[in-house]
């Protein structure tokens, strides 16, 4: 993960460390750095923010030794990147489930995103994670639109040993989600995970149906699932879904195959919602909590 982004940042640190820090030199290096960030899937607005912050931090900076320069520049970068990951609200999945347990109600989580992002597999990964923590789970196939969607999630449910609520293809997606919540309530199941159709964010009718699901089941969390390999497309999709259904946070899939990493940096800044997990493989265990400190240290080679 982040190989290309790490190379870009390492090159920037080296250039600034070996250049006289006059404003004109800094501006030229930062302009080149901004272009390199954009080429590695960092959204333009985010690249602008990073570079403006860096230019303000580095302007007039007087540092003696080479090693001091590298350290101080990396610290400036770390501060800038950490600010990108700051959000108004923190989301702790386990804490939310525990609070619902106290109320003796199921925690309802709706997953949204377009086709091909690995949304259904991500739901299975989250189910597996929760099962290992001792929670009970029911899956809901509210994707009554895509051919094969029911069979796909049905196989996951069978593999995991959990119940699946499903209706026929073409059924009301909100009704499926509602039935799953009622099933969980009557049987004391801890968590309801709702799969939805892979709606294109520009399809207003399907987005209206998504809004209906949210309105009917009033989920505790609405999670956007995006494919890291699509770069800025994932960011714009998250922004659009947030506009319609107010997402709680994001999960980025295929991070193990994403050498650039710009979408991870951009999506939090653009949506003001946290990344909760990263998908890093095909197995049910291949999902990791998103920890900004660790990610930034990895990018900066600290």
Backbone as CSV, one residue per row, in Angstrom:
resi,resn,N_x,N_y,N_z,CA_x,CA_y,CA_z,C_x,C_y,C_z
1,UNK,0.829,-1.204,0.000,0.000,0.000,0.000,0.869,1.262,0.000
2,UNK,0.380,2.293,-0.671,0.970,3.634,-0.615,2.392,3.730,-1.184
3,UNK,2.825,2.744,-1.990,4.206,2.775,-2.494,4.491,4.046,-3.289
4,UNK,3.584,4.384,-4.211,3.809,5.556,-5.071,3.764,6.845,-4.256
5,UNK,2.809,6.919,-3.349,2.687,8.113,-2.512,3.926,8.277,-1.633
6,UNK,4.422,7.156,-1.133,5.633,7.189,-0.306,6.821,7.706,-1.117
7,UNK,6.931,7.276,-2.372,8.017,7.730,-3.246,7.928,9.236,-3.504
8,UNK,6.699,9.695,-3.762,6.487,11.118,-4.039,6.888,11.962,-2.834
9,UNK,6.459,11.545,-1.661,6.747,12.309,-0.446,8.233,12.250,-0.109
10,UNK,8.851,11.080,-0.302,10.287,10.949,-0.053,11.081,11.876,-0.973
11,UNK,10.677,11.945,-2.238,11.339,12.840,-3.192,11.184,14.294,-2.804
12,UNK,9.998,14.639,-2.327,9.740,16.018,-1.886,10.626,16.371,-0.696
13,UNK,10.697,15.457,0.286,11.504,15.701,1.483,12.973,15.896,1.096
14,UNK,13.460,15.065,0.200,14.866,15.170,-0.240,15.129,16.505,-0.926
15,UNK,14.212,16.915,-1.824,14.398,18.175,-2.548,14.431,19.358,-1.589
16,UNK,13.465,19.386,-0.663,13.406,20.514,0.262,14.604,20.498,1.201
17,UNK,15.064,19.310,1.546,16.200,19.178,2.478,17.508,19.654,1.871
18,UNK,17.581,19.655,0.547,18.845,19.998,-0.111,18.763,21.309,-0.894
19,UNK,17.719,22.093,-0.613,17.511,23.347,-1.333,17.476,24.512,-0.350
20,UNK,18.029,25.641,-0.762,17.913,26.849,0.049,16.441,27.224,0.157
21,UNK,15.963,27.443,1.365,14.526,27.606,1.570,14.072,29.047,1.333
22,UNK,14.374,29.552,0.130,13.847,30.858,-0.252,12.447,30.664,-0.830
23,UNK,11.554,31.645,-0.691,10.156,31.479,-1.125,9.999,30.991,-2.557
24,UNK,10.833,31.539,-3.482,10.669,31.142,-4.891,11.028,29.670,-5.107
25,UNK,12.089,29.205,-4.424,12.466,27.796,-4.555,11.403,26.883,-3.944
26,UNK,10.890,27.284,-2.781,9.851,26.483,-2.119,8.620,26.369,-3.000
27,UNK,8.207,27.502,-3.594,7.003,27.486,-4.432,7.157,26.545,-5.613
28,UNK,8.318,26.545,-6.239,8.538,25.670,-7.398,8.494,24.192,-6.995
29,UNK,9.151,23.860,-5.885,9.159,22.464,-5.425,7.756,22.034,-5.017
30,UNK,7.028,22.921,-4.339,5.674,22.576,-3.885,4.728,22.424,-5.074
31,UNK,4.921,23.225,-6.119,4.093,23.085,-7.329,4.306,21.705,-7.959
32,UNK,5.562,21.278,-8.055,5.863,19.946,-8.596,5.279,18.854,-7.695
33,UNK,5.352,19.065,-6.391,4.812,18.121,-5.414,3.292,18.002,-5.573
34,UNK,2.634,19.137,-5.777,1.173,19.134,-5.949,0.776,18.314,-7.176
35,UNK,1.471,18.501,-8.277,1.171,17.740,-9.496,1.370,16.244,-9.262
36,UNK,2.431,15.894,-8.535,2.701,14.482,-8.253,1.617,13.889,-7.359
37,UNK,1.123,14.654,-6.393,0.029,14.175,-5.540,-1.218,13.907,-6.366
38,UNK,-1.546,14.829,-7.252,-2.746,14.681,-8.090,-2.620,13.460,-8.998
39,UNK,-1.417,13.232,-9.526,-1.184,12.049,-10.369,-1.363,10.750,-9.591
40,UNK,-1.273,10.822,-8.266,-1.424,9.636,-7.424,-2.748,9.635,-6.670
41,UNK,-3.776,10.178,-7.331,-5.174,10.088,-6.897,-5.530,10.939,-5.690
42,UNK,-4.673,11.896,-5.348,-5.073,12.855,-4.319,-5.956,13.898,-4.998
43,UNK,-7.144,14.121,-4.454,-8.077,15.079,-5.050,-7.432,16.465,-5.103
44,UNK,-7.777,17.230,-6.139,-7.158,18.546,-6.347,-7.333,19.438,-5.120
45,UNK,-8.547,19.457,-4.552,-8.805,20.315,-3.389,-7.934,19.892,-2.207
46,UNK,-7.659,18.601,-2.101,-6.834,18.092,-1.001,-5.363,18.420,-1.253
47,UNK,-4.915,18.237,-2.500,-3.535,18.592,-2.855,-3.287,20.082,-2.619
48,UNK,-4.261,20.912,-2.967,-4.153,22.357,-2.716,-3.976,22.629,-1.223
49,UNK,-4.799,21.958,-0.420,-4.762,22.158,1.029,-3.405,21.750,1.601
50,UNK,-2.926,20.580,1.198,-1.635,20.075,1.693,-0.518,21.057,1.344
51,UNK,-0.497,21.481,0.101,0.616,22.314,-0.364,0.566,23.729,0.214
52,UNK,-0.618,24.263,0.386,-0.745,25.589,0.996,-0.253,25.539,2.447
53,UNK,-0.645,24.485,3.149,-0.233,24.326,4.544,1.284,24.170,4.649
54,UNK,1.858,23.374,3.748,3.304,23.160,3.753,4.062,24.439,3.429
55,UNK,3.585,25.163,2.443,4.274,26.400,2.049,4.307,27.389,3.213
56,UNK,3.184,27.491,3.943,3.132,28.386,5.097,4.103,27.927,6.193
57,UNK,4.183,26.606,6.365,5.054,26.057,7.417,6.541,26.213,7.083
58,UNK,6.865,26.083,5.790,8.273,26.050,5.399,8.842,27.413,5.024
59,UNK,7.970,28.360,4.732,8.451,29.676,4.307,9.320,30.305,5.394
60,UNK,10.525,30.659,5.017,11.427,31.330,5.947,12.066,30.419,6.975
61,UNK,11.837,29.127,6.867,12.408,28.190,7.822,13.928,28.122,7.657
62,UNK,14.621,28.294,8.737,16.088,28.250,8.684,16.554,27.068,9.518
63,UNK,17.119,26.075,8.842,17.596,24.873,9.527,19.030,24.631,9.106
64,UNK,19.847,24.253,10.070,21.268,24.074,9.777,21.578,22.772,9.080
65,UNK,21.583,21.684,9.804,22.080,20.422,9.264,21.022,19.697,8.427
66,UNK,21.527,18.851,7.514,20.670,18.092,6.608,19.660,17.244,7.378
67,UNK,20.127,16.514,8.399,19.241,15.633,9.162,18.150,16.412,9.870
68,UNK,18.488,17.592,10.360,17.483,18.439,10.998,16.406,18.830,9.996
69,UNK,16.832,19.138,8.788,15.874,19.507,7.753,14.896,18.374,7.472
70,UNK,15.430,17.183,7.268,14.557,16.037,6.963,13.557,15.803,8.097
71,UNK,14.043,15.866,9.308,13.165,15.612,10.458,12.066,16.662,10.549
72,UNK,12.438,17.929,10.416,11.467,19.011,10.560,10.460,19.004,9.408
73,UNK,10.929,18.698,8.206,10.018,18.646,7.053,9.036,17.481,7.208
74,UNK,9.534,16.337,7.678,8.640,15.196,7.903,7.617,15.504,8.994
75,UNK,8.049,16.222,10.013,7.120,16.607,11.079,6.032,17.542,10.543
76,UNK,6.434,18.474,9.654,5.463,19.381,9.040,4.472,18.601,8.181
77,UNK,4.983,17.613,7.441,4.115,16.768,6.618,3.164,15.946,7.477
78,UNK,3.692,15.385,8.558,2.856,14.565,9.433,1.719,15.392,10.031
79,UNK,2.052,16.601,10.479,1.028,17.487,11.042,-0.045,17.801,10.003
80,UNK,0.393,18.081,8.772,-0.544,18.406,7.698,-1.456,17.223,7.382
81,UNK,-0.874,16.031,7.268,-1.665,14.849,6.915,-2.611,14.451,8.043
82,UNK,-2.166,14.568,9.288,-3.046,14.229,10.415,-4.278,15.128,10.443
83,UNK,-4.087,16.391,10.101,-5.233,17.310,10.074,-6.251,16.892,9.014
84,UNK,-5.767,16.281,7.924,-6.687,15.821,6.880,-7.637,14.750,7.406
85,UNK,-7.161,13.954,8.364,-7.961,12.842,8.872,-8.842,13.231,10.055
86,UNK,-8.809,14.494,10.457,-9.669,14.936,11.545,-11.105,15.090,11.044
87,UNK,-12.053,14.564,11.807,-13.470,14.663,11.447,-14.254,15.154,12.655
88,UNK,-15.410,15.792,12.421,-16.212,16.294,13.552,-16.652,15.184,14.502
89,UNK,-16.924,13.992,13.948,-17.417,12.883,14.764,-16.523,11.663,14.620
90,UNK,-16.284,10.992,15.724,-15.579,9.713,15.712,-16.612,8.591,15.626
91,UNK,-16.258,7.513,14.958,-17.165,6.368,14.835,-16.450,5.126,15.346
92,UNK,-16.953,4.569,16.436,-16.416,3.340,17.011,-17.486,2.269,16.885
93,UNK,-17.297,1.349,15.943,-18.307,0.337,15.628,-18.700,-0.465,16.870
94,UNK,-17.720,-0.949,17.605,-18.002,-1.789,18.771,-18.730,-0.992,19.848
95,UNK,-18.335,0.241,20.056,-18.998,1.087,21.049,-20.471,1.288,20.708
96,UNK,-20.759,1.499,19.425,-22.144,1.693,18.994,-22.956,0.422,19.219
97,UNK,-22.383,-0.724,18.888,-23.081,-2.005,19.102,-23.350,-2.212,20.594
98,UNK,-22.363,-1.901,21.426,-22.521,-2.081,22.874,-23.629,-1.179,23.429
99,UNK,-23.712,0.038,22.946,-24.767,0.953,23.394,-26.144,0.422,23.020
100,UNK,-26.261,-0.170,21.843,-27.542,-0.763,21.428,-27.859,-1.996,22.270
101,UNK,-26.808,-2.725,22.690,-26.997,-3.894,23.553,-27.661,-3.485,24.863
102,UNK,-27.200,-2.374,25.424,-27.767,-1.871,26.680,-29.259,-1.593,26.513
103,UNK,-29.631,-1.091,25.324,-31.043,-0.790,25.038,-31.822,-2.022,24.593
104,UNK,-31.111,-3.158,24.494,-31.695,-4.421,24.017,-32.301,-4.270,22.622
105,UNK,-31.553,-3.567,21.768,-31.961,-3.361,20.380,-30.820,-3.760,19.451
106,UNK,-31.147,-4.221,18.241,-30.071,-4.543,17.300,-29.425,-3.283,16.743
107,UNK,-28.140,-3.367,16.488,-27.436,-2.294,15.778,-27.635,-2.534,14.283
108,UNK,-28.158,-1.538,13.588,-28.477,-1.675,12.163,-27.455,-0.906,11.337
109,UNK,-26.795,-1.605,10.421,-25.767,-0.983,9.582,-26.126,-1.200,8.118
110,UNK,-26.249,-0.127,7.374,-26.550,-0.190,5.941,-25.282,0.137,5.164
111,UNK,-24.972,-0.689,4.175,-23.778,-0.497,3.341,-24.207,-0.012,1.958
112,UNK,-23.574,1.066,1.488,-23.912,1.640,0.184,-22.649,1.740,-0.670
113,UNK,-22.844,1.855,-1.968,-21.719,1.955,-2.901,-22.106,1.360,-4.240
114,UNK,-21.308,1.621,-5.260,-21.664,1.163,-6.599,-21.159,-0.264,-6.828
115,UNK,-21.617,-0.862,-7.928,-21.200,-2.224,-8.266,-19.688,-2.330,-8.419
116,UNK,-19.157,-3.483,-8.027,-17.753,-3.780,-8.288,-16.776,-3.302,-7.240
117,UNK,-17.271,-2.726,-6.156,-16.366,-2.207,-5.133,-15.987,-3.267,-4.101
118,UNK,-16.673,-4.403,-4.118,-16.433,-5.426,-3.104,-17.311,-5.229,-1.884
119,UNK,-18.462,-4.594,-2.089,-19.357,-4.258,-0.972,-19.885,-5.497,-0.256
120,UNK,-20.378,-6.473,-1.032,-20.955,-7.674,-0.416,-19.894,-8.472,0.339
121,UNK,-18.708,-8.591,-0.247,-17.611,-9.290,0.439,-17.200,-8.536,1.697
122,UNK,-17.225,-7.207,1.644,-16.896,-6.400,2.823,-17.899,-6.647,3.939
123,UNK,-19.173,-6.762,3.584,-20.203,-7.061,4.587,-19.900,-8.399,5.256
124,UNK,-19.511,-9.384,4.459,-19.160,-10.701,5.014,-17.948,-10.589,5.947
125,UNK,-16.989,-9.741,5.581,-15.807,-9.548,6.432,-16.193,-8.920,7.769
126,UNK,-17.074,-7.931,7.719,-17.530,-7.292,8.955,-18.309,-8.294,9.805
127,UNK,-19.148,-9.111,9.148,-19.890,-10.148,9.874,-18.927,-11.101,10.570
128,UNK,-17.890,-11.502,9.857,-16.897,-12.419,10.422,-16.185,-11.778,11.622
129,UNK,-15.829,-10.511,11.488,-15.168,-9.785,12.570,-16.059,-9.748,13.811
130,UNK,-17.358,-9.479,13.607,-18.284,-9.377,14.733,-18.556,-10.738,15.360
131,UNK,-18.669,-11.764,14.531,-18.880,-13.114,15.048,-17.716,-13.529,15.956
132,UNK,-16.505,-13.178,15.540,-15.325,-13.532,16.340,-15.305,-12.791,17.669
133,UNK,-15.992,-11.663,17.742,-16.080,-10.914,18.998,-17.268,-11.373,19.842
134,UNK,-17.998,-12.371,19.349,-19.082,-12.939,20.141,-20.454,-12.355,19.884
135,UNK,-20.584,-11.488,18.879,-21.889,-10.921,18.564,-22.659,-11.840,17.609
136,UNK,-23.987,-11.749,17.654,-24.818,-12.469,16.690,-25.182,-11.518,15.557
137,UNK,-25.303,-12.071,14.355,-25.454,-11.244,13.156,-26.524,-11.843,12.232
138,UNK,-27.294,-10.975,11.592,-28.176,-11.388,10.506,-27.875,-10.496,9.299
139,UNK,-27.860,-11.098,8.108,-27.618,-10.359,6.871,-28.948,-10.082,6.178
140,UNK,-29.016,-8.966,5.478,-30.215,-8.613,4.709,-29.812,-8.302,3.274
141,UNK,-30.427,-8.996,2.324,-30.132,-8.733,0.914,-31.138,-7.730,0.357
142,UNK,-30.843,-6.452,0.553,-31.684,-5.397,-0.014,-31.226,-5.014,-1.413
143,UNK,-30.309,-5.802,-1.959,-29.977,-5.674,-3.380,-30.875,-6.641,-4.131
144,UNK,-32.048,-6.164,-4.498,-32.996,-6.990,-5.249,-32.941,-6.645,-6.741
145,UNK,-31.881,-5.940,-7.114,-31.773,-5.397,-8.476,-30.767,-6.164,-9.333
146,UNK,-29.577,-6.402,-8.786,-28.494,-6.999,-9.573,-28.633,-8.507,-9.665
147,UNK,-28.541,-9.040,-10.870,-28.615,-10.488,-11.077,-27.487,-11.188,-10.323
148,UNK,-27.832,-12.207,-9.549,-26.835,-12.967,-8.814,-26.529,-12.428,-7.435
149,UNK,-27.108,-11.273,-7.090,-26.788,-10.657,-5.801,-27.255,-11.516,-4.630
150,UNK,-28.448,-12.087,-4.753,-28.984,-12.902,-3.663,-28.131,-14.155,-3.469
151,UNK,-27.775,-14.804,-4.571,-26.959,-16.019,-4.483,-25.585,-15.729,-3.884
152,UNK,-25.034,-14.565,-4.222,-23.704,-14.201,-3.711,-23.710,-14.046,-2.197
153,UNK,-24.642,-13.251,-1.682,-24.667,-13.034,-0.234,-25.155,-14.284,0.494
154,UNK,-25.974,-15.080,-0.199,-26.446,-16.345,0.378,-25.269,-17.284,0.643
155,UNK,-24.308,-17.296,-0.273,-23.125,-18.136,-0.098,-22.282,-17.656,1.080
156,UNK,-22.164,-16.337,1.209,-21.437,-15.785,2.351,-22.123,-16.165,3.667
157,UNK,-23.446,-16.050,3.703,-24.197,-16.388,4.913,-23.984,-17.853,5.286
158,UNK,-24.003,-18.706,4.271,-23.776,-20.138,4.507,-22.368,-20.384,5.054
159,UNK,-21.365,-19.736,4.438,-19.974,-19.897,4.879,-19.788,-19.466,6.333
160,UNK,-20.491,-18.396,6.707,-20.325,-17.816,8.045,-21.267,-18.424,9.077
161,UNK,-22.266,-19.143,8.598,-23.231,-19.752,9.515,-24.200,-18.757,10.118
162,UNK,-24.589,-17.751,9.325,-25.552,-16.761,9.817,-26.804,-16.781,8.945
163,UNK,-27.881,-16.220,9.489,-29.161,-16.210,8.766,-29.183,-15.049,7.765
164,UNK,-29.870,-15.276,6.659,-30.041,-14.251,5.625,-31.519,-13.978,5.412
165,UNK,-31.893,-12.712,5.416,-33.255,-12.300,5.059,-33.234,-11.870,3.600
166,UNK,-34.102,-12.478,2.798,-34.132,-12.165,1.364,-35.571,-12.220,0.872
167,UNK,-35.834,-11.497,-0.206,-37.091,-11.575,-0.933,-36.756,-11.921,-2.375
168,UNK,-37.749,-11.920,-3.238,-37.509,-12.211,-4.650,-36.865,-11.012,-5.336
169,UNK,-36.209,-11.293,-6.466,-35.683,-10.201,-7.290,-36.834,-9.270,-7.687
170,UNK,-36.552,-7.981,-7.646,-37.562,-6.991,-7.990,-38.416,-6.562,-6.818
171,UNK,-38.213,-7.181,-5.643,-38.981,-6.817,-4.453,-38.567,-5.446,-3.937
172,UNK,-39.361,-4.924,-3.020,-39.063,-3.641,-2.393,-37.848,-3.809,-1.484
173,UNK,-36.762,-3.127,-1.808,-35.512,-3.268,-1.051,-35.679,-2.833,0.399
174,UNK,-36.481,-1.788,0.620,-36.700,-1.304,1.986,-37.460,-2.327,2.824
175,UNK,-38.353,-3.069,2.184,-39.130,-4.095,2.897,-38.217,-5.214,3.393
176,UNK,-37.208,-5.566,2.596,-36.252,-6.600,3.004,-35.490,-6.139,4.248
177,UNK,-35.020,-4.910,4.208,-34.269,-4.365,5.346,-35.152,-4.311,6.588
178,UNK,-36.384,-3.890,6.415,-37.329,-3.814,7.539,-37.552,-5.190,8.149
179,UNK,-37.767,-6.192,7.306,-37.987,-7.558,7.800,-36.769,-8.074,8.570
180,UNK,-35.576,-7.722,8.105,-34.356,-8.159,8.783,-34.258,-7.538,10.175
181,UNK,-34.634,-6.269,10.288,-34.590,-5.598,11.591,-35.611,-6.238,12.539
182,UNK,-36.802,-6.527,12.029,-37.824,-7.171,12.867,-37.382,-8.566,13.294
183,UNK,-36.747,-9.284,12.382,-36.225,-10.621,12.690,-35.211,-10.529,13.831
184,UNK,-34.326,-9.554,13.752,-33.299,-9.372,14.783,-33.924,-9.009,16.127
185,UNK,-34.935,-8.149,16.099,-35.581,-7.716,17.340,-36.268,-8.885,18.051
186,UNK,-36.962,-9.706,17.291,-37.727,-10.797,17.915,-36.832,-11.936,18.390
187,UNK,-35.630,-12.017,17.861,-34.724,-13.119,18.227,-33.508,-12.663,19.025
188,UNK,-33.459,-11.395,19.366,-32.363,-10.899,20.186,-31.018,-10.899,19.484
189,UNK,-31.014,-10.734,18.161,-29.764,-10.703,17.396,-29.131,-9.317,17.525
190,UNK,-27.815,-9.297,17.676,-27.103,-8.058,18.002,-26.970,-7.077,16.852
191,UNK,-26.702,-7.598,15.644,-26.347,-6.701,14.536,-27.044,-7.124,13.246
192,UNK,-27.574,-6.138,12.523,-28.170,-6.348,11.197,-27.274,-5.664,10.174
193,UNK,-26.790,-6.425,9.211,-25.953,-5.874,8.140,-26.745,-5.901,6.841
194,UNK,-27.003,-4.721,6.285,-27.877,-4.591,5.121,-27.069,-4.309,3.860
195,UNK,-27.145,-5.226,2.912,-26.520,-5.033,1.603,-27.504,-4.295,0.706
196,UNK,-27.022,-3.390,-0.116,-27.900,-2.647,-1.032,-27.380,-2.774,-2.450
197,UNK,-28.219,-2.402,-3.399,-27.832,-2.502,-4.809,-26.692,-1.541,-5.109
198,UNK,-25.857,-1.924,-6.088,-24.704,-1.102,-6.456,-25.124,0.050,-7.326
199,UNK,-25.744,0.999,-6.708,-26.336,2.100,-7.461,-25.262,3.042,-8.008
200,UNK,-25.426,3.429,-9.266,-24.607,4.519,-9.774,-25.068,5.787,-9.076
201,UNK,-24.116,6.564,-8.599,-24.485,7.718,-7.799,-25.247,8.766,-8.597
202,UNK,-25.249,8.642,-9.936,-25.966,9.610,-10.755,-27.387,9.160,-11.077
203,UNK,-27.774,7.943,-10.646,-29.118,7.437,-10.925,-30.056,7.909,-9.825
204,UNK,-30.833,8.951,-10.122,-31.654,9.594,-9.087,-32.758,8.673,-8.572
205,UNK,-33.365,7.838,-9.432,-34.429,6.941,-8.974,-33.894,5.918,-7.982
206,UNK,-32.742,5.360,-8.300,-32.162,4.370,-7.409,-31.661,5.007,-6.114
207,UNK,-31.152,6.234,-6.212,-30.722,6.930,-5.000,-31.930,7.253,-4.122
208,UNK,-33.072,7.527,-4.754,-34.298,7.765,-3.985,-34.709,6.498,-3.241
209,UNK,-34.510,5.341,-3.881,-34.805,4.072,-3.222,-33.872,3.853,-2.031
210,UNK,-32.629,4.266,-2.193,-31.672,4.194,-1.097,-32.139,5.039,0.080
211,UNK,-32.602,6.239,-0.228,-33.128,7.115,0.819,-34.295,6.459,1.548
212,UNK,-35.096,5.715,0.820,-36.252,5.030,1.419,-35.793,3.969,2.414
213,UNK,-34.758,3.204,2.048,-34.225,2.192,2.966,-33.781,2.862,4.264
214,UNK,-33.058,3.963,4.146,-32.559,4.684,5.319,-33.722,5.208,6.156
215,UNK,-34.724,5.729,5.485,-35.887,6.292,6.193,-36.668,5.207,6.942
216,UNK,-36.775,4.027,6.343,-37.567,2.941,6.931,-36.861,2.309,8.126
217,UNK,-35.565,1.986,7.989,-34.887,1.230,9.061,-34.099,2.107,10.030
218,UNK,-33.906,3.389,9.660,-33.182,4.325,10.545,-31.903,3.689,11.101
219,UNK,-30.955,3.418,10.226,-29.747,2.696,10.659,-28.908,3.489,11.655
220,UNK,-28.163,2.745,12.459,-27.220,3.378,13.380,-25.983,3.860,12.627
221,UNK,-25.649,3.156,11.560,-24.519,3.535,10.709,-24.890,3.316,9.251
222,UNK,-24.478,4.245,8.407,-24.576,4.063,6.960,-23.159,4.177,6.423
223,UNK,-22.647,3.064,5.899,-21.232,3.002,5.532,-21.072,2.929,4.011
224,UNK,-20.280,3.846,3.489,-19.942,3.830,2.059,-18.763,2.893,1.834
225,UNK,-18.895,2.013,0.849,-17.806,1.104,0.486,-17.276,1.528,-0.879
226,UNK,-16.006,1.896,-0.930,-15.395,2.368,-2.169,-14.173,1.556,-2.547
227,UNK,-13.922,1.483,-3.836,-12.771,0.760,-4.382,-11.589,1.723,-4.476
228,UNK,-10.544,1.468,-3.693,-9.379,2.359,-3.665,-8.734,2.496,-5.040
229,UNK,-8.838,1.461,-5.866,-8.198,1.486,-7.181,-8.845,2.488,-8.129
230,UNK,-10.059,2.932,-7.821,-10.725,3.903,-8.698,-10.333,5.336,-8.368
231,UNK,-9.513,5.508,-7.331,-8.962,6.828,-7.036,-10.002,7.892,-6.778
232,UNK,-9.948,8.965,-7.550,-10.851,10.095,-7.339,-12.310,9.749,-7.586
233,UNK,-12.573,8.700,-8.376,-13.959,8.267,-8.564,-14.568,7.835,-7.233
234,UNK,-13.792,7.109,-6.426,-14.279,6.670,-5.115,-14.600,7.871,-4.238
235,UNK,-13.780,8.910,-4.330,-13.994,10.112,-3.531,-15.279,10.818,-3.952
236,UNK,-15.479,10.984,-5.266,-16.687,11.669,-5.743,-17.939,10.848,-5.461
237,UNK,-17.815,9.509,-5.521,-18.951,8.646,-5.184,-19.334,8.812,-3.718
238,UNK,-18.347,8.815,-2.848,-18.610,8.971,-1.413,-19.288,10.311,-1.139
239,UNK,-18.820,11.338,-1.814,-19.389,12.675,-1.635,-20.856,12.700,-2.061
240,UNK,-21.152,12.025,-3.171,-22.526,12.005,-3.681,-23.444,11.177,-2.775
241,UNK,-22.993,10.018,-2.342,-23.798,9.212,-1.431,-24.046,9.958,-0.122
242,UNK,-23.031,10.660,0.341,-23.181,11.428,1.574,-24.262,12.490,1.416
243,UNK,-24.328,13.070,0.244,-25.333,14.108,-0.027,-26.750,13.550,0.056
244,UNK,-26.913,12.293,-0.382,-28.255,11.684,-0.406,-28.622,11.004,0.910
245,UNK,-27.685,10.276,1.502,-28.060,9.450,2.657,-27.227,9.718,3.904
246,UNK,-26.367,10.732,3.876,-25.581,11.115,5.047,-24.801,9.929,5.608
247,UNK,-23.743,9.550,4.915,-22.941,8.413,5.351,-22.278,8.703,6.699
248,UNK,-22.026,7.638,7.456,-21.354,7.769,8.756,-19.844,7.684,8.601
249,UNK,-19.406,6.971,7.560,-17.987,6.766,7.323,-17.791,5.886,6.113
250,UNK,-16.548,5.522,5.837,-16.225,4.769,4.631,-15.375,3.549,4.954
251,UNK,-15.453,2.570,4.057,-14.510,1.454,4.030,-13.910,1.431,2.637
252,UNK,-12.591,1.407,2.550,-11.925,1.337,1.247,-11.433,-0.087,1.005
253,UNK,-11.811,-0.646,-0.128,-11.428,-2.012,-0.473,-10.232,-2.013,-1.430
254,UNK,-9.624,-3.187,-1.581,-8.520,-3.410,-2.526,-7.306,-2.535,-2.238
255,UNK,-7.139,-2.175,-0.974,-5.990,-1.350,-0.610,-4.678,-2.104,-0.816
256,UNK,-4.724,-3.415,-0.736,-3.508,-4.211,-0.938,-2.987,-4.103,-2.367
257,UNK,-3.878,-3.748,-3.302,-3.485,-3.626,-4.703,-3.287,-2.179,-5.131
258,UNK,-3.516,-1.237,-4.221,-3.445,0.184,-4.563,-2.077,0.751,-4.215
259,UNK,-1.243,0.937,-5.218,0.107,1.467,-4.985,0.095,2.982,-4.775
260,UNK,-0.975,3.655,-5.219,-1.008,5.125,-5.135,-1.441,5.589,-3.744
261,UNK,-2.663,5.268,-3.350,-3.114,5.590,-1.999,-3.765,6.939,-1.821
262,UNK,-3.878,7.718,-2.907,-4.436,9.065,-2.789,-5.881,9.117,-2.337
263,UNK,-6.675,8.097,-2.695,-8.090,8.109,-2.322,-8.262,8.049,-0.812
264,UNK,-7.383,7.321,-0.122,-7.473,7.219,1.339,-7.238,8.574,1.994
265,UNK,-6.329,9.345,1.419,-6.039,10.673,1.969,-7.184,11.642,1.664
266,UNK,-7.802,11.485,0.504,-8.785,12.461,0.036,-10.175,12.271,0.615
267,UNK,-10.588,11.023,0.810,-12.004,10.748,1.081,-12.451,11.313,2.421
268,UNK,-11.566,11.308,3.411,-11.931,11.851,4.718,-12.071,13.366,4.640
269,UNK,-11.119,14.017,3.984,-11.142,15.474,3.890,-12.383,15.964,3.139
270,UNK,-12.734,15.256,2.072,-13.860,15.688,1.227,-15.204,15.450,1.915
271,UNK,-15.380,14.288,2.556,-16.681,13.955,3.165,-16.797,14.412,4.621
272,UNK,-15.653,14.684,5.261,-15.622,14.992,6.701,-16.148,13.818,7.524
273,UNK,-16.018,12.613,6.989,-16.430,11.388,7.679,-15.234,10.430,7.708
274,UNK,-15.055,9.680,8.786,-13.851,8.854,8.923,-13.848,7.611,8.045
275,UNK,-12.653,7.127,7.733,-12.501,5.776,7.184,-12.495,4.823,8.376
276,UNK,-13.313,3.780,8.301,-13.433,2.846,9.419,-12.517,1.639,9.263
277,UNK,-12.483,1.083,8.048,-11.679,-0.111,7.794,-11.069,-0.038,6.401
278,UNK,-10.016,-0.836,6.204,-9.407,-1.032,4.895,-9.502,-2.510,4.538
279,UNK,-9.974,-2.793,3.321,-9.956,-4.156,2.809,-8.603,-4.430,2.183
280,UNK,-7.952,-5.538,2.607,-6.572,-5.787,2.159,-6.389,-7.199,1.596
281,UNK,-7.459,-7.786,1.069,-7.355,-9.126,0.505,-8.727,-9.744,0.326
282,UNK,-8.764,-11.001,-0.096,-10.024,-11.669,-0.419,-10.586,-12.502,0.733
283,UNK,-9.757,-12.855,1.704,-10.236,-13.701,2.800,-11.100,-12.879,3.761
284,UNK,-11.941,-13.567,4.518,-12.783,-12.874,5.480,-11.954,-12.116,6.523
285,UNK,-10.762,-12.602,6.809,-9.913,-11.959,7.808,-9.180,-10.737,7.268
286,UNK,-9.247,-10.522,5.958,-8.446,-9.462,5.333,-9.130,-8.101,5.408
287,UNK,-9.318,-7.628,6.626,-9.880,-6.298,6.845,-9.204,-5.716,8.087
288,UNK,-8.777,-4.464,8.000,-8.015,-3.853,9.084,-8.664,-2.544,9.516
289,UNK,-8.695,-2.285,10.818,-9.164,-0.965,11.278,-8.261,0.122,10.710
290,UNK,-8.843,1.248,10.347,-8.062,2.350,9.799,-7.508,3.186,10.948
291,UNK,-6.190,3.265,11.033,-5.527,4.024,12.092,-4.637,5.086,11.448
292,UNK,-5.090,6.364,11.462,-4.354,7.431,10.765,-2.876,7.522,11.132
293,UNK,-2.559,7.409,12.410,-1.149,7.509,12.837,-0.270,6.471,12.145
294,UNK,-0.745,5.226,12.132,0.033,4.151,11.527,0.175,4.350,10.025
295,UNK,-0.919,4.777,9.386,-0.903,5.002,7.939,0.089,6.109,7.584
296,UNK,0.042,7.202,8.327,0.925,8.342,8.030,2.380,7.975,8.288
297,UNK,2.633,7.261,9.358,4.015,6.801,9.620,4.517,5.908,8.499
298,UNK,3.601,5.083,7.967,3.971,4.214,6.850,4.301,5.017,5.605
299,UNK,3.493,6.026,5.330,3.709,6.889,4.148,5.018,7.659,4.276
300,UNK,5.319,8.121,5.493,6.496,8.961,5.714,7.749,8.163,6.038
301,UNK,7.603,6.837,6.115,8.748,5.973,6.484,9.325,6.365,7.837
302,UNK,8.465,6.616,8.788,8.907,6.990,10.137,8.998,5.731,10.994
